Amino acid sequence: MSLELVNTLATLGTFLVIAATAIAAVVQLRHTRSSNQIVAMNELIEVQHSPEYKAARNFCHTELPDLLKDPAFRSQIVAYAKKERVSTEIENQVTTTMMVADYYENMGMLVKRGFIDRETTLDLFSYLIKAEWERLAPVIEAAVLAGGTWIALAIQPVNPIVQFSLP
C-alpha cells in the first residue's frame, strides 16, 4: 500500500468522522428544540391551571360581558389605556382582564418567534383562543384605539379566527 493511498484513506476517514459528528449535532439540536417546545407548552398549561389565572378567566367569562355593555366602563378602559386616573375598582377589573390577555400575548409571541409550533399550539388551544378572543376583543379594541398595542399583534399569528386590524 502506497503512502498516497494511506493519506487519501486517512483524509476520507476524517471526512466521514466530521460528517457523522455534524449529523449527530443536527439530530441533537432537533431533540433540544422539541424539548424546549415541550417545556414552553407545559408552562402555558401550568399557568392556565393556576388559581390566579382561573379567577381572571372566570371574571372574563362571567362579569366582563355585562360590564362591556356599559359605555361608562368602556370609556374607563380607554382612560386606563391612556394612563389616566381611574377608580381602584376599574383598575382591578382591567388588570384582571389583562392577565388573560397577557397569557395569550405571551403565547402569540412564542409562536411568532418560533419557540413553539403554531400547529401544535392550535391543536391544544384553538378552542380557548377563539373563546377568549371573542370576550377580550372589545377591551383590546378600546385599548388599541386609545393608543395602546396590547395583544392585537401578538395573538394574530396564533389565531386564524382573529378579525381585528389596527387603525
PyMOL commands that set and color helices and strands:
alter all, ss='L'
color gray80, all
select helices_A, chain A and resi 3-48+51-62+64-68+71-81+88-112+118-145+152-155
alter helices_A, ss='H'
color red, helices_A
deselect
rebuild
show_as cartoon
